[in-house]
Amino acid sequence: MGDPRRQKKRYVAPKKPFDSERFEQELELVGGYGMRNKRELWRHKTELSRVRRQARNLLALPSSERAQLERELITKLTREGILTGEPTLDSVLDLTLEDVLERRLQTLVLRKGLACSPHHARQLVTHGHVAIDGARITTPSRIITISEEERLTYSASSPLNDDTHPARIAASSAAQMAGDSEEIDDEED
């Protein structure tokens, strides 16, 4: 059974800890998505590895045996929003780490315009200012489903519900500036 105070690791650390190319890629992802440390990144990477391994194992099975299991895996990933479009097992194998990181609560708070930066989004989540259906969520790395994404708002007890709150004004102006820069990029193309 094991000691409940000694939980097992939910991630696999890299075999070469000081590989400079991987090191730079990880730093870019950690900074871009506002993660606390690389262990969070490794946890999502391990989960993606587990899903891809499951897809490879399904491809090895005869088609009669794998139909139900394939449908379950694809349905789960589609419900989470990780897979889009017309999903197949090949699209599961084509998944990248960015596809998973885009579905984190912290990232969705930023993309929805509730925060100014990834670090601000993390702070809002950990301090209990973000809720789904009125229930406060304090885990920034939680994977949010498509249905939960629509119900993502500020917590009812949060002072951020007031439209005149300085953080709301800053977040809306940051979202507006990001939208303006995207329009300029589209015009240049």
Secondary structure, 3 states (H helix, E strand, C coil): CCCCCCCCCCCCCCCCCCCHHHHHHHHHHHHHHCCCCHHHHHHHHHHHHHHHHHHHHHHHCCHHHHHHHHHHHHHHHHHHCCCCCCCCHHHHHCCCHHHHHCCEHHHHHHHCCCCCCHHHHHHHHHCCCEEECCEECCCCCCECCHHHHHCEEECCCCHHHCCCCHHHHHHHHHHHHHHHHHHHHHHHC
